[in-house]
Amino acid sequence: MKQRIDMFRHFEKILPPDDFLVFAGAPRIGTHDDHYGMPKWSACVDAAIHRLCGGDEEFWHARGDLMTRIGPAPAPVTADLEATRNLLLESPWELGAGTLDWFAWNPILRSPRPTP
C-alpha cells in the first residue's frame, strides 16, 4: 500500500540513480526554459543578482515573507556577487551543495516578469 501511495519514492528505491533522474525529469523535459543551460537561464541569473543587490521592489513585496523563511543568502553568494553570477552562468556546481541547496526551489532565481 505504501508503495502505491508514495509511487515516486518507490521508483527511487527500485531504479538505478541515473534511471530515476530520467524518470523524475522526463515529464518536465521541454516544458521549462528557465533552468541551467536553457534559453532564459541568463535572465534568471541576472534577476537573482539584481534582487540580491536589493533591487526589484515588486519581487520583495510579493516574496519577502517567503524569502525571510528561506533565510539569508549564504556568505559565499553575497561575498562577491559578480563571481556568483559567473558561476551560476557557467558552472553552478562549483558553488557547492550548501549554496545550491539555498538556490534550489528559491523564487529569487525566477525570471523577471515581462513589462506590458
DSSP file (Angstrom, degrees, kcal/mol; ACC not computed):
  #  RESIDUE AA STRUCTURE BP1 BP2  ACC     N-H-->O    O-->H-N    N-H-->O    O-->H-N    TCO  KAPPA ALPHA  PHI   PSI    X-CA   Y-CA   Z-CA
    1    1 A M     >        0   0    0      0, 0.0     4,-2.2     0, 0.0     3,-0.2   0.000 360.0 360.0 360.0 -44.8    0.0    0.0    0.0
    2    2 A K  H  >  +     0   0    0      1,-0.2     4,-2.9     2,-0.2     8,-0.2   0.894 360.0  53.5 -59.2 -40.7    2.8    2.4    0.9
    3    3 A Q  H  4 S+     0   0    0      1,-0.2     7,-0.3     2,-0.2    -1,-0.2   0.855 109.5  48.3 -66.2 -33.0    4.5    1.9   -2.4
    4    4 A R  H >4 S+     0   0    0     -3,-0.2     3,-0.7     1,-0.2    -1,-0.2   0.899 114.7  44.8 -71.8 -39.5    1.3    2.8   -4.3
    5    5 A I  H 3< S+     0   0    0     -4,-2.2     2,-0.6     1,-0.3     3,-0.2   0.911 122.3  37.4 -69.3 -42.1    0.7    5.9   -2.2
    6    6 A D  T 3X S+     0   0    0     -4,-2.9     4,-2.1    -5,-0.2    -1,-0.3  -0.505  72.3 156.4-110.2  62.3    4.3    7.0   -2.5
    7    7 A M  H <> S+     0   0    0     -3,-0.7     4,-2.5    -2,-0.6     5,-0.2   0.868  70.3  56.5 -57.7 -41.3    5.0    6.0   -6.1
    8    8 A F  H  > S+     0   0    0      1,-0.2     4,-1.9     2,-0.2    -1,-0.2   0.933 109.4  45.1 -58.8 -47.1    7.8    8.4   -6.5
    9    9 A R  H  > S+     0   0    0      1,-0.2     4,-1.9    -3,-0.2    -1,-0.2   0.880 109.6  57.5 -63.5 -38.3    9.7    7.1   -3.5
   10   10 A H  H  X S+     0   0    0     -4,-2.1     4,-1.8    -7,-0.3    -2,-0.2   0.939 108.5  44.6 -57.3 -49.0    9.0    3.5   -4.7
   11   11 A F  H  X S+     0   0    0     -4,-2.5     4,-2.2     1,-0.2    -1,-0.2   0.841 108.6  57.7 -68.5 -31.5   10.7    4.2   -8.1
   12   12 A E  H  < S+     0   0    0     -4,-1.9    -1,-0.2    -5,-0.2    -2,-0.2   0.875 109.4  46.7 -63.0 -35.5   13.6    6.0   -6.4
   13   13 A K  H  < S+     0   0    0     -4,-1.9    -2,-0.2    -3,-0.2    -1,-0.2   0.875 118.9  37.3 -73.1 -38.1   14.2    2.8   -4.4
   14   14 A I  H  < S+     0   0    0     -4,-1.8    -2,-0.2    -5,-0.1    -1,-0.2   0.715 103.8  74.1 -93.8 -19.8   14.0    0.3   -7.3
   15   15 A L  S  < S-     0   0    0     -4,-2.2     5,-0.0    -5,-0.2     0, 0.0  -0.661  86.5-106.7 -94.7 148.3   15.7    2.2  -10.1
   16   16 A P     >  -     0   0    0      0, 0.0     4,-2.6     0, 0.0     3,-0.3  -0.387  43.5-104.1 -61.1 151.9   19.4    2.9  -10.5
   17   17 A P  H  > S+     0   0    0      0, 0.0     4,-2.1     0, 0.0     5,-0.2   0.864 119.5  47.9 -51.6 -45.4   20.2    6.6   -9.8
   18   18 A D  H  > S+     0   0    0      1,-0.2     4,-1.7     2,-0.2     5,-0.1   0.906 112.9  48.5 -64.9 -40.4   20.6    7.7  -13.4
   19   19 A D  H  > S+     0   0    0     -3,-0.3     4,-2.6     1,-0.2    -1,-0.2   0.889 109.6  53.0 -65.5 -38.6   17.4    5.9  -14.5
   20   20 A F  H  X S+     0   0    0     -4,-2.6     4,-3.2     1,-0.2     5,-0.2   0.906 105.9  53.3 -63.7 -40.6   15.5    7.5  -11.6
   21   21 A L  H  X S+     0   0    0     -4,-2.1     4,-2.3    -5,-0.2    -1,-0.2   0.897 110.5  47.1 -61.9 -39.3   16.7   11.0  -12.6
   22   22 A V  H  X S+     0   0    0     -4,-1.7     4,-2.3     2,-0.2    -1,-0.2   0.930 113.3  49.0 -65.2 -44.7   15.4   10.4  -16.1
   23   23 A F  H  < S+     0   0    0     -4,-2.6    -2,-0.2     1,-0.2    -1,-0.2   0.926 114.9  44.5 -58.7 -46.1   12.1    9.1  -14.7
   24   24 A A  H  < S+     0   0    0     -4,-3.2    -1,-0.2     1,-0.2    -2,-0.2   0.863 121.1  38.3 -69.4 -36.1   11.8   12.1  -12.4
   25   25 A G  H >X S+     0   0    0     -4,-2.3     3,-1.7    -5,-0.2     4,-0.7   0.701  92.5  86.3 -89.2 -20.3   12.7   14.7  -15.0
   26   26 A A  G >< S+     0   0    0     -4,-2.3     3,-1.1     1,-0.3    -1,-0.2   0.849  83.4  56.6 -54.8 -42.7   11.0   13.2  -18.1
   27   27 A P  G 34 S+     0   0    0      0, 0.0    -1,-0.3     0, 0.0    -2,-0.1   0.761 112.2  44.3 -62.5 -20.5    7.6   14.9  -17.5
   28   28 A R  G X> S+     0   0    0     -3,-1.7     3,-2.4    -4,-0.2     4,-0.7   0.506  80.3 123.5-100.8  -5.8    9.2   18.3  -17.5
   29   29 A I  T << S+     0   0    0     -3,-1.1    -3,-0.0    -4,-0.7    -4,-0.0  -0.369  86.8   6.5 -60.4 126.3   11.6   17.8  -20.5
   30   30 A G  T 34 S+     0   0    0      2,-0.3    -1,-0.3    -2,-0.1     3,-0.1   0.395 111.2  89.4  84.2  -3.1   10.8   20.6  -22.9
   31   31 A T  T <4 S+     0   0    0     -3,-2.4     2,-0.5     1,-0.2    -2,-0.2   0.621  80.6  53.4-101.9 -13.0    8.4   22.4  -20.7
   32   32 A H     <  +     0   0    0     -4,-0.7    -2,-0.3     1,-0.1     3,-0.2  -0.981  46.2 173.8-126.8 127.6   10.8   24.7  -18.8
   33   33 A D        +     0   0    0     -2,-0.5     7,-3.0     1,-0.1     8,-0.3   0.120  69.0  77.0-115.2  20.1   13.2   27.1  -20.5
   34   34 A D  S    S+     0   0    0      6,-0.2     2,-0.2     5,-0.2    -1,-0.1   0.036  71.6  96.5-120.3  26.6   14.4   28.8  -17.3
   35   35 A H  S >  S-     0   0    0     -3,-0.2     3,-2.6     1,-0.2     6,-0.3  -0.658  91.1 -60.5-108.1 168.9   16.8   26.2  -15.9
   36   36 A Y  T 3  S+     0   0    0      1,-0.3    -1,-0.2    -2,-0.2    53,-0.1  -0.191 126.4  16.1 -50.2 131.2   20.6   26.0  -16.2
   37   37 A G  T 3  S+     0   0    0      1,-0.3    -1,-0.3    52,-0.2    -3,-0.0   0.383 103.3 112.5  85.9  -3.4   21.6   25.6  -19.9
   38   38 A M  S X  S-     0   0    0     -3,-2.6     3,-1.7     1,-0.1     4,-0.4  -0.596  82.3-100.1-101.8 164.7   18.2   26.7  -21.1
   39   39 A P  T 3  S+     0   0    0      0, 0.0     3,-0.4     0, 0.0     4,-0.2   0.794 118.2  43.1 -56.2 -35.9   17.4   30.0  -23.1
   40   40 A K  T 3> S+     0   0    0     -7,-3.0     4,-1.9     1,-0.2     3,-0.2   0.409  84.4  99.5 -92.8   4.3   16.1   32.0  -20.1
   41   41 A W  H <> S+     0   0    0     -3,-1.7     4,-2.5    -6,-0.3     5,-0.2   0.906  80.2  51.8 -58.9 -44.1   18.7   31.0  -17.6
   42   42 A S  H  > S+     0   0    0     -4,-0.4     4,-2.6    -3,-0.4    -1,-0.2   0.874 108.7  51.5 -64.3 -34.7   20.8   34.1  -18.0
   43   43 A A  H  > S+     0   0    0     -4,-0.2     4,-2.2    -3,-0.2    -1,-0.2   0.878 110.2  50.1 -66.4 -36.7   17.7   36.3  -17.4
   44   44 A C  H  X S+     0   0    0     -4,-1.9     4,-2.3     2,-0.2    -2,-0.2   0.918 112.0  47.0 -65.6 -43.7   17.0   34.3  -14.2
   45   45 A V  H  X S+     0   0    0     -4,-2.5     4,-2.5     2,-0.2     5,-0.2   0.934 112.2  49.5 -64.4 -46.3   20.6   34.7  -13.0
   46   46 A D  H  X S+     0   0    0     -4,-2.6     4,-2.3     1,-0.2    -1,-0.2   0.897 111.2  50.4 -60.2 -39.9   20.6   38.5  -13.8
   47   47 A A  H  X S+     0   0    0     -4,-2.2     4,-2.5     2,-0.2    -1,-0.2   0.913 110.1  50.2 -63.5 -42.7   17.3   38.8  -11.9
   48   48 A A  H  X S+     0   0    0     -4,-2.3     4,-2.6     2,-0.2    -2,-0.2   0.922 111.7  46.9 -62.7 -44.6   18.6   37.0   -8.9
   49   49 A I  H  X S+     0   0    0     -4,-2.5     4,-1.4     2,-0.2    -1,-0.2   0.914 111.9  51.1 -64.9 -42.0   21.8   39.1   -8.7
   50   50 A H  H  <>S+     0   0    0     -4,-2.3     5,-2.5    -5,-0.2    -1,-0.2   0.912 112.3  47.0 -59.1 -43.1   19.6   42.3   -9.1
   51   51 A R  H ><5S+     0   0    0     -4,-2.5     3,-1.7     1,-0.2    -2,-0.2   0.885 108.1  54.7 -68.3 -38.5   17.4   41.1   -6.3
   52   52 A L  H 3<5S+     0   0    0     -4,-2.6    -1,-0.2     1,-0.3    -2,-0.2   0.772 103.7  56.8 -66.0 -24.3   20.4   40.2   -4.1
   53   53 A C  T 3<5S-     0   0    0     -4,-1.4    -1,-0.3    -3,-0.2    -2,-0.2   0.449 129.4 -98.6 -82.6  -0.8   21.6   43.8   -4.6
   54   54 A G  T < 5S+     0   0    0     -3,-1.7    -3,-0.2     1,-0.2    -2,-0.1   0.477  83.4 127.8  98.0   3.4   18.3   45.0   -3.2
   55   55 A G      < +     0   0    0     -5,-2.5    -1,-0.2    -6,-0.2     5,-0.2  -0.166  36.5  60.7 -82.8-177.9   16.6   45.7   -6.5
   56   56 A D     >  -     0   0    0      3,-0.1     4,-1.9     2,-0.1     3,-0.4   0.991  53.8-172.0  63.1  68.2   13.2   44.5   -7.8
   57   57 A E  H  > S+     0   0    0      1,-0.2     4,-2.4     2,-0.2     5,-0.2   0.839  82.5  59.9 -58.0 -35.1   10.9   46.0   -5.2
   58   58 A E  H  > S+     0   0    0      2,-0.2     4,-2.4     1,-0.2    -1,-0.2   0.915 105.5  48.5 -61.0 -42.8    7.9   44.1   -6.7
   59   59 A F  H  > S+     0   0    0     -3,-0.4     4,-3.3     1,-0.2     5,-0.3   0.945 112.8  46.7 -61.2 -49.0    9.7   40.8   -6.0
   60   60 A W  H  X S+     0   0    0     -4,-1.9     4,-1.3     1,-0.2    -1,-0.2   0.837 112.5  50.7 -66.3 -32.6   10.5   41.7   -2.4
   61   61 A H  H  < S+     0   0    0     -4,-2.4     4,-0.2    -5,-0.2    -1,-0.2   0.929 119.5  36.1 -67.9 -44.3    6.9   43.0   -1.8
   62   62 A A  H  < S+     0   0    0     -4,-2.4    -2,-0.2    -5,-0.2     4,-0.2   0.842 133.8  23.8 -77.6 -34.5    5.4   39.8   -3.2
   63   63 A R  H  X S+     0   0    0     -4,-3.3     4,-2.8    -5,-0.2     5,-0.2   0.318  85.7 107.4-118.0   6.8    8.0   37.3   -1.9
   64   64 A G  H  X S+     0   0    0     -4,-1.3     4,-2.0    -5,-0.3     5,-0.1   0.878  82.1  49.7 -57.8 -41.8    9.6   39.0    1.1
   65   65 A D  H  > S+     0   0    0     -4,-0.2     4,-1.9     2,-0.2    -1,-0.2   0.925 113.1  46.8 -64.2 -43.7    7.9   36.8    3.7
   66   66 A L  H  > S+     0   0    0      1,-0.2     4,-2.4     2,-0.2    -2,-0.2   0.924 111.3  51.3 -62.8 -43.6    8.9   33.6    1.8
   67   67 A M  H  X S+     0   0    0     -4,-2.8     4,-2.0     1,-0.2    -1,-0.2   0.847 107.4  54.0 -64.2 -32.9   12.5   34.9    1.5
   68   68 A T  H  < S+     0   0    0     -4,-2.0    -1,-0.2    -5,-0.2    -2,-0.2   0.905 110.1  47.1 -65.3 -40.8   12.6   35.6    5.2
   69   69 A R  H  < S+     0   0    0     -4,-1.9    -2,-0.2     1,-0.2    -1,-0.2   0.874 110.5  51.9 -68.8 -36.5   11.6   32.0    5.9
   70   70 A I  H  < S-     0   0    0     -4,-2.4    -1,-0.2    -5,-0.1    -2,-0.2   0.884 111.5-134.4 -65.3 -37.5   14.2   30.7    3.4
   71   71 A G     <  -     0   0    0     -4,-2.0    -1,-0.1    -5,-0.2    -2,-0.1  -0.237  30.8 -42.5 103.4 166.8   16.8   32.7    5.2
   72   72 A P        -     0   0    0      0, 0.0     3,-0.1     0, 0.0    -4,-0.0  -0.205  69.9 -89.4 -66.8 157.1   19.6   35.0    4.1
   73   73 A A        -     0   0    0      1,-0.1     5,-0.1     2,-0.1    26,-0.1  -0.345  53.4 -95.4 -61.6 144.0   21.8   34.1    1.2
   74   74 A P    >>  -     0   0    0      0, 0.0     4,-1.5     0, 0.0     3,-1.3  -0.281  35.1-111.2 -59.6 149.1   24.9   32.1    2.2
   75   75 A A  H 3> S+     0   0    0      1,-0.3     4,-2.1     2,-0.2     5,-0.2   0.850 116.0  59.2 -52.9 -40.9   28.0   34.2    2.7
   76   76 A P  H 3> S+     0   0    0      0, 0.0     4,-0.6     0, 0.0    -1,-0.3   0.823 105.4  51.8 -61.3 -27.2   29.8   32.8   -0.4
   77   77 A V  H <4 S+     0   0    0     -3,-1.3     3,-0.3     1,-0.2     7,-0.3   0.940 116.9  35.6 -71.5 -47.5   26.9   34.1   -2.5
   78   78 A T  H  < S+     0   0    0     -4,-1.5     3,-0.5     1,-0.2    -1,-0.2   0.651 100.0  77.6 -85.1 -15.6   26.9   37.7   -1.2
   79   79 A A  H  < S+     0   0    0     -4,-2.1     2,-0.2     1,-0.3    -1,-0.2   0.886 118.5   5.5 -61.7 -38.2   30.7   38.0   -0.7
   80   80 A D     X  -     0   0    0     -4,-0.6     4,-2.4    -3,-0.3    -1,-0.3  -0.729  66.7-176.3-149.1  92.1   31.2   38.5   -4.4
   81   81 A L  H  > S+     0   0    0     -3,-0.5     4,-2.6    -2,-0.2     5,-0.1   0.823  86.0  55.2 -64.1 -32.1   28.0   38.8   -6.4
   82   82 A E  H  > S+     0   0    0      2,-0.2     4,-2.4     1,-0.2    -1,-0.2   0.909 109.4  46.9 -67.6 -40.0   29.8   39.1   -9.8
   83   83 A A  H  > S+     0   0    0      2,-0.2     4,-2.5     1,-0.2    -2,-0.2   0.908 112.3  50.9 -65.5 -40.9   31.6   35.8   -9.1
   84   84 A T  H  X S+     0   0    0     -4,-2.4     4,-2.7    -7,-0.3    -2,-0.2   0.924 109.8  50.5 -60.3 -44.5   28.3   34.2   -8.0
   85   85 A R  H  X S+     0   0    0     -4,-2.6     4,-2.1     1,-0.2    -2,-0.2   0.937 111.4  47.6 -58.4 -48.4   26.8   35.5  -11.3
   86   86 A N  H  X S+     0   0    0     -4,-2.4     4,-2.6     1,-0.2     5,-0.4   0.897 112.8  48.3 -62.7 -40.9   29.6   34.0  -13.3
   87   87 A L  H  X S+     0   0    0     -4,-2.5     4,-1.8     2,-0.2     7,-0.2   0.912 110.3  51.3 -67.3 -41.2   29.4   30.6  -11.5
   88   88 A L  H  < S+     0   0    0     -4,-2.7    -1,-0.2     1,-0.2    -2,-0.2   0.891 116.1  42.6 -61.1 -37.5   25.6   30.4  -11.9
   89   89 A L  H  < S+     0   0    0     -4,-2.1    -2,-0.2    -5,-0.2    -1,-0.2   0.896 130.3  20.9 -74.8 -40.5   26.0   31.1  -15.6
   90   90 A E  H  < S-     0   0    0     -4,-2.6    -3,-0.2    -5,-0.2    -2,-0.2   0.845 138.5  -1.5-102.8 -39.9   29.0   28.9  -16.3
   91   91 A S    ><  +     0   0    0     -4,-1.8     3,-2.2    -5,-0.4     4,-0.2  -0.443  55.9 172.5-156.2  71.3   29.4   26.2  -13.7
   92   92 A P  G >  S+     0   0    0      0, 0.0     3,-2.2     0, 0.0     4,-0.3   0.778  75.4  71.9 -59.0 -27.1   26.8   26.4  -10.8
   93   93 A W  G >  S+     0   0    0      1,-0.3     3,-1.1     2,-0.2     7,-0.1   0.743  85.8  67.9 -60.2 -22.0   28.0   23.1   -9.4
   94   94 A E  G <  S+     0   0    0     -3,-2.2    -1,-0.3     1,-0.2    -6,-0.1   0.595  82.2  75.1 -75.2  -8.7   31.2   24.9   -8.2
   95   95 A L  G <  S-     0   0    0     -3,-2.2     4,-0.4    -4,-0.2    -1,-0.2   0.710 105.0-121.5 -73.1 -19.5   29.1   26.9   -5.8
   96   96 A G    <>  -     0   0    0     -3,-1.1     4,-2.5    -4,-0.3     5,-0.2   0.025  22.7 -79.0  93.3 157.6   28.9   23.8   -3.5
   97   97 A A  H  > S+     0   0    0      1,-0.2     4,-2.4     2,-0.2     5,-0.2   0.872 124.6  53.1 -63.0 -41.4   26.0   21.8   -2.2
   98   98 A G  H  > S+     0   0    0      2,-0.2     4,-1.4     1,-0.2    -1,-0.2   0.912 112.9  43.6 -63.1 -42.6   25.0   24.2    0.6
   99   99 A T  H  > S+     0   0    0     -4,-0.4     4,-1.8     2,-0.2    -2,-0.2   0.914 114.0  49.9 -69.2 -42.9   24.8   27.2   -1.7
  100  100 A L  H  X S+     0   0    0     -4,-2.5     4,-2.2     1,-0.2    -2,-0.2   0.852 105.7  58.1 -64.5 -33.0   22.9   25.2   -4.3
  101  101 A D  H  < S+     0   0    0     -4,-2.4    -1,-0.2    -5,-0.2    -2,-0.2   0.894 105.1  50.4 -62.3 -38.6   20.5   24.0   -1.6
  102  102 A W  H  < S+     0   0    0     -4,-1.4    -2,-0.2     1,-0.2    -1,-0.2   0.896 114.0  44.5 -65.7 -39.3   19.7   27.6   -0.8
  103  103 A F  H >< S+     0   0    0     -4,-1.8     3,-2.2    -5,-0.1     6,-0.2   0.790  88.9 105.1 -74.8 -28.0   19.0   28.3   -4.5
  104  104 A A  T 3< S-     0   0    0     -4,-2.2    -3,-0.0     1,-0.3    -4,-0.0  -0.334 101.9  -6.9 -60.8 129.2   17.0   25.2   -5.1
  105  105 A W  T 3  S+     0   0    0      1,-0.2    -1,-0.3    -2,-0.1    -2,-0.1   0.538  99.1 142.7  63.8   8.3   13.3   26.0   -5.3
  106  106 A N    X   -     0   0    0     -3,-2.2     3,-1.5     1,-0.1    -1,-0.2  -0.661  51.1-144.5 -82.2 127.8   14.1   29.5   -4.4
  107  107 A P  G >  S+     0   0    0      0, 0.0     3,-2.0     0, 0.0    -1,-0.1   0.626  88.4  84.7 -68.1  -9.9   12.0   32.1   -6.2
  108  108 A I  G 3  S+     0   0    0      1,-0.3   -57,-0.2   -45,-0.1   -56,-0.1   0.785  87.1  55.4 -62.6 -24.5   14.9   34.5   -6.3
  109  109 A L  G <  S+     0   0    0     -3,-1.5    -1,-0.3    -6,-0.2     2,-0.2   0.333  81.5 116.4 -90.3   7.7   16.1   32.7   -9.5
  110  110 A R  S <  S-     0   0    0     -3,-2.0     3,-0.1     1,-0.1   -69,-0.0  -0.527  74.7-106.3 -75.9 143.6   12.8   33.2  -11.3
  111  111 A S        -     0   0    0     -2,-0.2   -67,-0.1     1,-0.1    -1,-0.1  -0.325  42.0 -97.7 -65.8 150.6   13.0   35.3  -14.4
  112  112 A P        -     0   0    0      0, 0.0    -1,-0.1     0, 0.0     3,-0.0  -0.339  41.7-101.6 -67.9 150.9   11.5   38.8  -14.2
  113  113 A R        -     0   0    0      1,-0.1     2,-0.1    -3,-0.1    -3,-0.0  -0.511  41.2-109.5 -70.3 138.2    8.0   39.3  -15.4
  114  114 A P        -     0   0    0      0, 0.0    -1,-0.1     0, 0.0    -3,-0.0  -0.436  32.3-116.5 -67.4 142.6    7.9   41.0  -18.8
  115  115 A T              0   0    0      1,-0.1     0, 0.0    -2,-0.1     0, 0.0  -0.594 360.0 360.0 -78.9 140.5    6.7   44.5  -18.7
  116  116 A P              0   0    0      0, 0.0    -1,-0.1     0, 0.0     0, 0.0   0.513 360.0 360.0 -67.8 360.0    3.5   45.1  -20.6
